């Protein structure tokens, strides 16, 4: 069965490009050109994936997504927007987006992301990351250790997600910084070390150390096996 995609996008050229391209890839695609029509289509029909712009006439994409999630609908939503700062991505994901892709974008990547989200036909993909006694619910961004909730900042959360996705690997400071901050690491800033220290403090309030320092190489996430 074809994956049904609703594209909510007001820029005519981008909308036409995305709709035609996705249809050529075998998706069933409909277009809503503004927030008002987007809301009507969202709640009146069943969709497998929603591709949503942030800046929209009528109701903007962020408000639309927040209202949609308040109805307890779990349809996967991909933000496709020119708003590409870290704070924008965090806001979008915190509001309920399942994925985030910035304009300009590679169409092949858009297709891959829509296809991945489309596998969640019932809107309930496996969204929990876990390692040792740490669990992260990606959908709600709830973090627990040993069954107790941790209160993390957005950056600490992003760091922990990255560590949890790469357990047991020696992760260099450059790799961590450029993946989480999405900026080039100049080797002089201590920003990463400060955030790791605070994340460690919060994790270790609930159990033994999980973020190990590998001298001269970076960090490893996971319980230590020896001193």
ZATI-823881 format. One line per field, with one value per atom (N, C-alpha, C): chain; residue in three letters; x, z, y; residue number from 1. Coordinates in steps of 0.2 Angstrom, whole numbers, plus 2048, in hexadecimal, padded with zeros to 3 digits. Each point is the difference from the previous one (the first is absolute). Layout:
REM ZATI-823881
unit = [A/...]
code = [ALA/...]
c1 = [X/...]
c3 = [Z/...]
c2 = [Y/...]
pos = [NUM/...]
***
This chain:
REM ZATI-823881
unit = [A/A/A/A/A/A/A/A/A/A/A/A/A/A/A/A/A/A/A/A/A/A/A/A/A/A/A/A/A/A/A/A/A/A/A/A/A/A/A/A/A/A/A/A/A/A/A/A/A/A/A/A/A/A/A/A/A/A/A/A/A/A/A/A/A/A/A/A/A/A/A/A/A/A/A/A/A/A/A/A/A/A/A/A/A/A/A/A/A/A/A/A/A/A/A/A/A/A/A/A/A/A/A/A/A/A/A/A/A/A/A/A/A/A/A/A/A/A/A/A/A/A/A/A/A/A/A/A/A/A/A/A/A/A/A/A/A/A/A/A/A/A/A/A/A/A/A/A/A/A/A/A/A/A/A/A/A/A/A/A/A/A/A/A/A/A/A/A/A/A/A/A/A/A/A/A/A/A/A/A/A/A/A/A/A/A/A/A/A/A/A/A/A/A/A/A/A/A/A/A/A/A/A/A/A/A/A/A/A/A/A/A/A/A/A/A/A/A/A/A/A/A/A/A/A/A/A/A/A/A/A/A/A/A/A/A/A/A/A/A/A/A/A/A/A/A/A/A/A/A/A/A/A/A/A/A/A/A/A/A/A/A/A/A/A/A/A/A/A/A/A/A/A/A/A/A/A/A/A/A/A/A/A/A/A/A/A/A/A/A/A/A/A/A/A/A/A/A/A/A/A/A/A/A/A/A/A/A/A/A/A/A/A/A/A/A/A/A/A/A/A/A/A/A/A/A/A/A/A/A/A/A/A/A/A/A/A/A/A/A/A/A/A/A/A/A/A/A/A/A/A/A/A/A/A/A/A/A/A/A/A/A/A/A/A/A/A/A/A/A/A/A/A/A/A/A/A/A/A/A/A/A/A/A/A/A/A/A/A/A/A/A/A/A/A/A/A/A/A/A/A/A/A/A/A/A/A/A/A/A/A/A/A/A/A/A/A/A/A/A/A/A/A/A/A/A/A/A/A/A/A/A/A/A/A/A/A/A/A/A/A/A/A/A/A/A/A/A/A/A/A/A/A/A/A/A/A/A/A/A/A/A/A/A/A/A/A/A/A/A/A/A/A/A/A/A/A/A/A/A/A/A/A/A/A/A/A/A/A/A/A/A/A/A/A/A/A/A/A/A/A/A/A/A/A/A/A/A/A/A/A/A/A/A/A/A/A/A/A/A/A/A/A/A/A/A/A/A/A/A/A/A/A/A/A/A/A/A/A/A/A/A/A/A/A/A/A/A/A/A/A/A/A/A/A/A/A/A/A/A/A/A/A/A/A/A/A/A/A/A/A/A/A/A/A/A/A/A/A/A/A/A/A/A/A/A/A/A/A/A/A/A/A/A/A/A/A/A/A/A/A/A/A/A/A/A/A/A/A/A/A/A/A/A/A/A/A/A/A/A/A/A/A/A/A/A/A/A/A/A/A/A/A/A/A/A/A/A/A/A/A/A/A/A/A/A/A/A/A/A/A/A/A/A/A/A/A/A/A/A/A/A/A/A/A/A/A/A/A/A/A/A/A/A/A/A/A/A/A/A/A]
code = [UNK/UNK/UNK/UNK/UNK/UNK/UNK/UNK/UNK/UNK/UNK/UNK/UNK/UNK/UNK/UNK/UNK/UNK/UNK/UNK/UNK/UNK/UNK/UNK/UNK/UNK/UNK/UNK/UNK/UNK/UNK/UNK/UNK/UNK/UNK/UNK/UNK/UNK/UNK/UNK/UNK/UNK/UNK/UNK/UNK/UNK/UNK/UNK/UNK/UNK/UNK/UNK/UNK/UNK/UNK/UNK/UNK/UNK/UNK/UNK/UNK/UNK/UNK/UNK/UNK/UNK/UNK/UNK/UNK/UNK/UNK/UNK/UNK/UNK/UNK/UNK/UNK/UNK/UNK/UNK/UNK/UNK/UNK/UNK/UNK/UNK/UNK/UNK/UNK/UNK/UNK/UNK/UNK/UNK/UNK/UNK/UNK/UNK/UNK/UNK/UNK/UNK/UNK/UNK/UNK/UNK/UNK/UNK/UNK/UNK/UNK/UNK/UNK/UNK/UNK/UNK/UNK/UNK/UNK/UNK/UNK/UNK/UNK/UNK/UNK/UNK/UNK/UNK/UNK/UNK/UNK/UNK/UNK/UNK/UNK/UNK/UNK/UNK/UNK/UNK/UNK/UNK/UNK/UNK/UNK/UNK/UNK/UNK/UNK/UNK/UNK/UNK/UNK/UNK/UNK/UNK/UNK/UNK/UNK/UNK/UNK/UNK/UNK/UNK/UNK/UNK/UNK/UNK/UNK/UNK/UNK/UNK/UNK/UNK/UNK/UNK/UNK/UNK/UNK/UNK/UNK/UNK/UNK/UNK/UNK/UNK/UNK/UNK/UNK/UNK/UNK/UNK/UNK/UNK/UNK/UNK/UNK/UNK/UNK/UNK/UNK/UNK/UNK/UNK/UNK/UNK/UNK/UNK/UNK/UNK/UNK/UNK/UNK/UNK/UNK/UNK/UNK/UNK/UNK/UNK/UNK/UNK/UNK/UNK/UNK/UNK/UNK/UNK/UNK/UNK/UNK/UNK/UNK/UNK/UNK/UNK/UNK/UNK/UNK/UNK/UNK/UNK/UNK/UNK/UNK/UNK/UNK/UNK/UNK/UNK/UNK/UNK/UNK/UNK/UNK/UNK/UNK/UNK/UNK/UNK/UNK/UNK/UNK/UNK/UNK/UNK/UNK/UNK/UNK/UNK/UNK/UNK/UNK/UNK/UNK/UNK/UNK/UNK/UNK/UNK/UNK/UNK/UNK/UNK/UNK/UNK/UNK/UNK/UNK/UNK/UNK/UNK/UNK/UNK/UNK/UNK/UNK/UNK/UNK/UNK/UNK/UNK/UNK/UNK/UNK/UNK/UNK/UNK/UNK/UNK/UNK/UNK/UNK/UNK/UNK/UNK/UNK/UNK/UNK/UNK/UNK/UNK/UNK/UNK/UNK/UNK/UNK/UNK/UNK/UNK/UNK/UNK/UNK/UNK/UNK/UNK/UNK/UNK/UNK/UNK/UNK/UNK/UNK/UNK/UNK/UNK/UNK/UNK/UNK/UNK/UNK/UNK/UNK/UNK/UNK/UNK/UNK/UNK/UNK/UNK/UNK/UNK/UNK/UNK/UNK/UNK/UNK/UNK/UNK/UNK/UNK/UNK/UNK/UNK/UNK/UNK/UNK/UNK/UNK/UNK/UNK/UNK/UNK/UNK/UNK/UNK/UNK/UNK/UNK/UNK/UNK/UNK/UNK/UNK/UNK/UNK/UNK/UNK/UNK/UNK/UNK/UNK/UNK/UNK/UNK/UNK/UNK/UNK/UNK/UNK/UNK/UNK/UNK/UNK/UNK/UNK/UNK/UNK/UNK/UNK/UNK/UNK/UNK/UNK/UNK/UNK/UNK/UNK/UNK/UNK/UNK/UNK/UNK/UNK/UNK/UNK/UNK/UNK/UNK/UNK/UNK/UNK/UNK/UNK/UNK/UNK/UNK/UNK/UNK/UNK/UNK/UNK/UNK/UNK/UNK/UNK/UNK/UNK/UNK/UNK/UNK/UNK/UNK/UNK/UNK/UNK/UNK/UNK/UNK/UNK/UNK/UNK/UNK/UNK/UNK/UNK/UNK/UNK/UNK/UNK/UNK/UNK/UNK/UNK/UNK/UNK/UNK/UNK/UNK/UNK/UNK/UNK/UNK/UNK/UNK/UNK/UNK/UNK/UNK/UNK/UNK/UNK/UNK/UNK/UNK/UNK/UNK/UNK/UNK/UNK/UNK/UNK/UNK/UNK/UNK/UNK/UNK/UNK/UNK/UNK/UNK/UNK/UNK/UNK/UNK/UNK/UNK/UNK/UNK/UNK/UNK/UNK/UNK/UNK/UNK/UNK/UNK/UNK/UNK/UNK/UNK/UNK/UNK/UNK/UNK/UNK/UNK/UNK/UNK/UNK/UNK/UNK/UNK/UNK/UNK/UNK/UNK/UNK/UNK/UNK/UNK/UNK/UNK/UNK/UNK/UNK/UNK/UNK/UNK/UNK/UNK/UNK/UNK/UNK/UNK/UNK/UNK/UNK/UNK/UNK/UNK/UNK/UNK/UNK/UNK/UNK/UNK/UNK/UNK/UNK/UNK/UNK/UNK/UNK/UNK/UNK/UNK/UNK/UNK/UNK/UNK/UNK/UNK/UNK/UNK/UNK/UNK/UNK/UNK/UNK/UNK/UNK/UNK/UNK/UNK/UNK/UNK/UNK/UNK/UNK/UNK/UNK/UNK/UNK/UNK/UNK/UNK/UNK/UNK/UNK/UNK/UNK/UNK/UNK/UNK/UNK/UNK/UNK/UNK/UNK/UNK/UNK/UNK/UNK/UNK/UNK/UNK/UNK/UNK/UNK/UNK/UNK/UNK/UNK/UNK/UNK/UNK/UNK/UNK/UNK/UNK/UNK/UNK/UNK/UNK/UNK/UNK/UNK/UNK/UNK/UNK/UNK/UNK/UNK/UNK/UNK/UNK/UNK/UNK/UNK/UNK]
c1 = [804/7FC/804/7FF/804/7FF/806/800/7FD/7FB/7FC/804/802/804/7FC/7FF/7FD/806/801/805/7FD/802/7FD/805/800/805/7FD/802/7FD/804/807/804/7FF/7FD/7FD/805/806/806/802/801/802/7FB/7F9/7FB/7FF/801/7FF/806/806/806/7FF/7FE/7FF/7FA/7FB/7FA/801/803/801/805/806/805/7FE/7FC/7FE/7FB/7FC/7FB/804/805/804/804/801/803/7FA/7FA/7FB/7FC/801/7FB/7FA/7FB/7F9/801/800/801/7FB/7FE/7FB/804/7FD/803/7FB/803/7FC/804/7FE/804/801/7FC/801/7FE/800/7FF/7F9/7FB/7F9/7FE/802/7FE/804/806/804/7FD/7FD/7FC/7FA/7FC/7FA/802/805/802/803/804/803/7FB/7FB/7FB/7FA/7FF/7FA/802/807/802/806/801/805/806/806/806/806/804/806/806/801/805/7FE/802/7FE/807/801/806/7FD/803/7FE/805/7FE/804/7FF/804/800/7FC/802/7FD/7FA/7FA/7FA/7FB/7FD/7FA/7FB/7FC/7FA/803/802/803/807/805/806/801/805/801/801/804/801/7FA/7FB/7FA/7FB/801/7FC/802/806/803/7FE/801/7FE/7F9/7FB/7F9/7FE/804/7FF/802/805/803/7FB/7FD/7FB/7FA/7FF/7FA/802/806/803/801/800/802/807/802/807/803/7FD/802/807/805/807/800/804/800/807/802/807/7FF/804/801/805/7FD/804/800/806/800/807/800/806/803/7FC/802/805/806/805/804/7FF/804/7FF/805/7FF/7FA/7FF/7FA/7F9/800/7FA/7FF/805/7FF/7FE/803/7FE/7F8/7FF/7F9/7FB/802/7FB/7FF/806/800/7FC/801/7FD/7F8/7FE/7F9/7FD/804/7FC/802/805/802/804/800/804/806/801/806/800/806/801/805/7FE/805/800/806/800/801/7FD/801/806/804/7FF/801/7FD/801/801/803/801/7FA/7FD/7F9/801/806/801/7FF/803/7FF/7F9/7FC/7F9/7FC/802/7FC/802/806/802/7FD/7FF/7FD/7F9/7FD/7F8/7FF/804/7FF/801/805/801/7FB/7FD/7FA/7FA/800/7FA/7FF/806/800/7FC/7FF/7FC/7F8/7FD/7FA/7FB/801/7FC/802/806/802/804/801/804/806/805/806/804/805/804/804/7FE/803/803/802/804/807/805/807/801/804/802/807/804/806/802/802/801/7F9/800/7FA/7FD/802/7FE/7FB/7FA/7FB/7FE/7FF/7FE/7FB/7FA/7FA/801/801/802/7F9/7FA/7FA/7FF/801/7FE/806/806/806/801/7FC/801/806/804/807/7FF/802/800/806/803/805/7FE/800/7FE/7F9/7FC/7F8/7FF/805/7FF/801/7FC/800/806/803/806/7FE/801/7FE/807/800/805/7FF/805/7FF/800/7FE/800/807/805/807/802/7FE/802/7FC/7FA/7FB/803/802/803/807/804/806/7FE/7FC/7FE/7FD/7FC/7FD/806/805/806/804/801/804/7FC/7FA/7FC/7FF/801/800/807/805/806/804/7FC/803/807/804/807/805/7FE/804/804/807/804/7FE/7FD/7FD/805/803/805/7FC/803/7FD/7FE/804/7FE/7FA/7FF/7FA/7FA/800/7FB/7FD/805/7FF/7FC/803/7FE/7F9/7FF/7F9/7FB/801/7FB/7FF/806/7FF/800/802/800/804/805/805/807/805/806/804/803/804/807/801/807/805/7FE/805/802/7FD/802/7FA/7FA/7FA/7FF/7FE/7FE/7F9/7FC/7F9/7FE/803/7FE/801/806/802/7FB/7FE/7FB/7FA/7FD/7FA/800/806/801/800/804/800/7F9/7FC/7FA/7FB/801/7FC/802/806/803/7FD/800/7FE/7F8/7FC/7F9/7FF/804/800/802/806/803/7FC/7FB/7FC/7FB/800/7FB/804/806/804/807/804/807/802/806/802/7FF/7FD/7FF/804/802/804/807/804/807/805/805/805/805/802/806/805/805/805/803/800/802/7FC/7FB/7FC/7F8/7FD/7F9/7FD/7FA/7FB/7FD/7FE/7FD/7FA/7FA/7FA/7FE/800/7FE/803/7FE/803/807/804/807/801/804/801/806/804/806/803/803/803/805]
c3 = [800/800/800/7FC/7FF/807/801/806/7FF/804/7FF/803/7FC/803/7FF/805/800/800/7FB/800/801/806/801/7FF/7FA/7FE/7FC/801/7FD/7FA/7FF/7FB/7FA/7FB/7FA/7FD/7FF/7FC/804/807/804/801/800/801/7FA/7FA/7FA/7FF/802/7FF/805/806/805/7FE/7FF/7FE/7FA/7FA/7FA/802/803/802/804/805/804/7FC/7FC/7FC/7FB/7FE/7FB/804/806/804/803/7FE/802/806/803/805/7FE/804/7FE/804/7FC/803/7FF/805/800/802/7FE/802/803/806/803/800/7FD/7FF/805/806/806/806/806/806/801/7FE/801/7FC/7FA/7FC/803/802/803/806/804/806/7FE/7FB/7FE/7FE/7FB/7FD/806/804/806/804/802/804/7FD/7F9/7FD/7FC/7FF/7FC/804/7FE/803/7FB/804/7FC/803/7FC/803/802/7FC/802/7FE/804/7FE/7FF/7FB/7FF/801/804/803/800/7FD/800/806/802/806/7FF/7FB/7FE/7FC/802/7FC/801/7FB/801/803/804/804/807/801/806/7FE/804/7FF/802/7FD/801/807/804/807/804/7FF/803/7FE/7F9/7FE/803/800/803/807/804/807/801/7FC/801/7FD/7FB/7FE/805/803/806/806/801/805/7FF/7FA/7FF/801/802/801/7FA/7FA/7FA/800/7FD/800/7F9/7FB/7F9/800/7FD/800/7FC/802/7FD/7FF/7FA/7FE/7FF/803/7FF/7FA/7FB/7FA/800/802/801/800/7FE/800/807/805/807/802/800/801/806/805/805/805/805/805/804/802/804/7FC/7FA/7FC/7FF/7FF/800/806/806/806/802/7FE/801/7FC/7F9/7FC/803/802/802/807/804/807/7FF/7FB/7FF/7FD/7FD/7FE/7F9/7FD/7F9/801/7FC/800/7FC/7FC/7FC/7FE/7FE/7FE/7FA/7FB/7FA/7FE/7FF/7FE/7F9/7FE/7F9/7FF/7FB/7FA/802/7FD/801/7FA/801/7FB/7FF/7FB/7FF/802/7FE/802/808/804/807/802/7FD/802/7FF/7FA/7FE/806/801/805/807/802/806/800/7FB/7FF/800/7FD/7FF/807/804/807/804/800/804/7FE/7FA/7FD/802/803/802/807/803/806/7FE/7FD/7FE/805/806/806/804/7FE/804/806/801/806/7FF/7FD/7FF/807/800/806/801/805/801/807/803/806/7FF/802/800/807/800/807/800/805/801/808/802/807/804/805/803/7FE/7FA/7FE/7FA/800/7FB/7FD/7FA/7FD/7FB/802/7FC/7FB/7F9/7FB/7FF/800/7FF/805/806/806/803/7FE/802/808/803/807/801/804/802/807/800/807/801/806/802/806/800/805/802/7FB/801/803/801/802/7FB/800/7FA/801/7FB/800/7FC/803/7FE/7FC/7F9/7FC/7FC/7FF/7FB/7F9/7FB/7F9/7FE/802/7FE/803/806/804/7FD/7FE/7FD/7FA/7FB/7FA/801/805/801/802/805/802/7FB/7FB/7FB/7FB/7FF/7FC/803/806/804/800/801/800/7FA/7FA/7FA/7FE/804/7FE/806/804/806/7FE/805/7FF/7FB/7FC/7FB/804/7FE/802/7FB/803/7FC/802/7FA/801/802/803/801/7FA/7FB/7FA/7FD/800/7FD/804/807/804/7FF/800/7FF/7FA/7FA/7FA/7FE/804/7FF/804/806/805/7FF/7FF/7FF/7F9/7FC/7F8/7FF/803/7FE/800/7FD/7FF/807/803/806/7FF/804/7FF/805/804/805/806/800/806/805/7FD/805/805/806/805/801/7FB/800/801/7FC/800/807/803/806/806/7FF/805/800/7FA/7FF/802/7FF/802/807/803/808/803/7FD/803/7FF/7FA/7FE/805/801/804/807/803/806/801/7FB/801/7FF/7FC/7FF/806/803/806/806/800/806/800/7FB/800/7FF/800/7FF/7FE/7FF/7FF/7F9/7FF/7FA/7FA/7FB/7F9/7FB/801/7FB/802/7FC/802/7FC/803/7FC/7FE/7F9/7FE/7FE/804/800/7F9/7FE/7F9/7FA/802/7FA/800/806/800/806/7FE/805/7FE/804/7FF/805/7FD/804/801/807/802/807/803/807/800/804/800/803/7FD/802/804/800/805/801/806/802/7FB]
c2 = [7FA/806/806/805/806/804/803/805/806/803/806/806/805/805/807/804/806/805/804/806/806/804/806/805/804/804/806/806/806/802/7FE/803/7FB/803/7FC/7FC/803/7FC/7FA/801/7FB/7FA/803/7FB/7FC/803/7FC/7FB/802/7FC/7FA/801/7FB/7FB/803/7FB/7FC/803/7FC/7FB/802/7FB/7FA/802/7FA/7FC/802/7FC/7FC/803/7FB/7FB/801/7FA/7FB/801/7FB/802/806/802/803/800/803/807/805/807/805/804/805/806/806/807/804/803/806/806/805/806/805/7FF/804/7FD/803/7FD/7FE/805/7FE/7FA/800/7FA/7FA/801/7FA/7FD/805/7FD/7FC/803/7FC/7F9/800/7F9/7FC/802/7FC/7FD/803/7FD/7FC/802/7FD/7F9/7FF/7FA/7FC/7FA/7FC/801/801/801/7FB/7FE/7FC/804/806/805/807/805/807/803/804/804/807/804/806/806/805/806/804/804/804/806/804/807/7FE/801/7FF/806/802/805/7FC/804/7FE/7FE/7F9/7FE/7FD/803/7FD/7F9/7FD/7F9/7FE/804/7FE/7FF/806/800/7FA/7FF/7FA/7FA/7FE/7FA/800/805/800/7FE/803/7FF/7F9/7FD/7FA/7FA/801/7FC/800/805/801/7FC/7FD/7FC/7F9/7FE/7FA/7FC/803/7FC/7FF/7FB/7FE/7FF/803/800/803/7FC/803/807/805/806/802/802/802/808/804/807/801/803/802/807/804/807/803/806/804/802/7FF/801/7FB/801/7FB/800/805/801/7FA/7FF/7FA/802/806/801/7FF/802/7FE/7F9/7FC/7F9/7FD/802/7FE/802/806/802/7FC/7FE/7FC/7F9/7FD/7F9/800/805/800/801/804/801/7F9/7FC/7FA/7FD/804/7FD/7FA/7FB/7FA/800/805/801/807/803/807/800/803/801/807/803/807/801/806/802/804/800/7FB/7F9/7FB/7F9/7FC/7FA/7FB/7FC/800/7FC/7F9/7FD/7F9/7FF/805/7FF/801/805/800/7FA/7FD/7FA/7FA/800/7FB/801/806/802/7FF/801/7FF/7F9/7FC/7F9/7FD/802/7FD/802/806/802/7FC/7FF/7FC/7F9/7FD/7F9/800/806/800/801/7FC/800/802/7FD/802/805/804/805/7FF/7F9/7FE/7FC/803/7FD/7FF/7FC/7FF/807/803/807/800/7FB/800/7FD/805/7FE/7FE/7FA/7FE/7FD/801/7FD/800/7FA/7FF/801/805/801/807/803/806/7FF/803/800/807/801/806/7FF/803/800/806/7FE/805/804/7FD/804/805/7FE/805/803/7FE/802/7FF/7FC/7FE/7FB/802/7FD/7FD/7F9/7FD/7FC/800/7FB/7FD/7F9/7FC/801/802/801/807/804/807/805/805/805/805/801/805/807/805/807/803/7FF/802/806/804/806/7FD/804/7FE/7FD/804/7FD/7FA/7FF/7FA/7FA/802/7FB/7FD/805/7FE/7FC/802/7FD/7F8/800/7F9/7FC/802/7FD/7FD/805/7FE/7FA/801/7FB/7F9/800/7FA/7FD/804/7FD/7FD/801/7FD/7FD/7FC/7FD/7FC/800/7FD/802/805/803/806/800/806/806/805/806/805/803/806/806/805/806/803/800/803/7FD/7FA/7FD/801/800/802/807/805/807/801/7FD/802/7FD/7FA/7FD/803/802/803/807/804/807/802/7FB/801/807/800/805/7FD/804/7FD/801/7FB/800/803/805/803/7FE/7FB/7FD/804/806/805/801/7FF/801/7FB/801/7FB/7FF/803/7FF/7F9/7FB/7F9/7FD/802/7FD/802/806/803/7FC/7FF/7FD/7F9/7FC/7F9/800/805/7FF/801/804/801/7FA/7FE/7FA/7FA/7FF/7FB/801/806/801/7FE/801/7FE/7F9/7FD/7F8/7FD/802/7FD/801/805/800/7FA/7FC/7FB/7F9/800/7FA/801/7FB/800/804/802/804/7FC/803/7FD/804/806/803/800/7FC/7FF/804/803/804/7FB/800/7FD/805/800/805/801/806/802/7FE/7FD/7FD/802/801/802/7FD/7FE/7FD/7F9/7FC/7FA/800/7FE/7FF/7F9/7FF/7F9/7FF/7FB/7FE/7FE/802/7FE/7F9/7FC/7F9/800/805/7FF/807/801/806/803]
pos = [1/1/1/2/2/2/3/3/3/4/4/4/5/5/5/6/6/6/7/7/7/8/8/8/9/9/9/10/10/10/11/11/11/12/12/12/13/13/13/14/14/14/15/15/15/16/16/16/17/17/17/18/18/18/19/19/19/20/20/20/21/21/21/22/22/22/23/23/23/24/24/24/25/25/25/26/26/26/27/27/27/28/28/28/29/29/29/30/30/30/31/31/31/32/32/32/33/33/33/34/34/34/35/35/35/36/36/36/37/37/37/38/38/38/39/39/39/40/40/40/41/41/41/42/42/42/43/43/43/44/44/44/45/45/45/46/46/46/47/47/47/48/48/48/49/49/49/50/50/50/51/51/51/52/52/52/53/53/53/54/54/54/55/55/55/56/56/56/57/57/57/58/58/58/59/59/59/60/60/60/61/61/61/62/62/62/63/63/63/64/64/64/65/65/65/66/66/66/67/67/67/68/68/68/69/69/69/70/70/70/71/71/71/72/72/72/73/73/73/74/74/74/75/75/75/76/76/76/77/77/77/78/78/78/79/79/79/80/80/80/81/81/81/82/82/82/83/83/83/84/84/84/85/85/85/86/86/86/87/87/87/88/88/88/89/89/89/90/90/90/91/91/91/92/92/92/93/93/93/94/94/94/95/95/95/96/96/96/97/97/97/98/98/98/99/99/99/100/100/100/101/101/101/102/102/102/103/103/103/104/104/104/105/105/105/106/106/106/107/107/107/108/108/108/109/109/109/110/110/110/111/111/111/112/112/112/113/113/113/114/114/114/115/115/115/116/116/116/117/117/117/118/118/118/119/119/119/120/120/120/121/121/121/122/122/122/123/123/123/124/124/124/125/125/125/126/126/126/127/127/127/128/128/128/129/129/129/130/130/130/131/131/131/132/132/132/133/133/133/134/134/134/135/135/135/136/136/136/137/137/137/138/138/138/139/139/139/140/140/140/141/141/141/142/142/142/143/143/143/144/144/144/145/145/145/146/146/146/147/147/147/148/148/148/149/149/149/150/150/150/151/151/151/152/152/152/153/153/153/154/154/154/155/155/155/156/156/156/157/157/157/158/158/158/159/159/159/160/160/160/161/161/161/162/162/162/163/163/163/164/164/164/165/165/165/166/166/166/167/167/167/168/168/168/169/169/169/170/170/170/171/171/171/172/172/172/173/173/173/174/174/174/175/175/175/176/176/176/177/177/177/178/178/178/179/179/179/180/180/180/181/181/181/182/182/182/183/183/183/184/184/184/185/185/185/186/186/186/187/187/187/188/188/188/189/189/189/190/190/190/191/191/191/192/192/192/193/193/193/194/194/194/195/195/195/196/196/196/197/197/197/198/198/198/199/199/199/200/200/200/201/201/201/202/202/202/203/203/203/204/204/204/205/205/205/206/206/206/207/207/207/208/208/208/209/209/209/210/210/210/211/211/211/212/212/212/213/213/213/214/214/214/215/215/215/216/216/216/217/217/217/218/218/218/219/219/219/220/220/220/221/221/221/222/222/222/223/223/223/224/224/224/225/225/225/226/226/226/227/227/227]
***
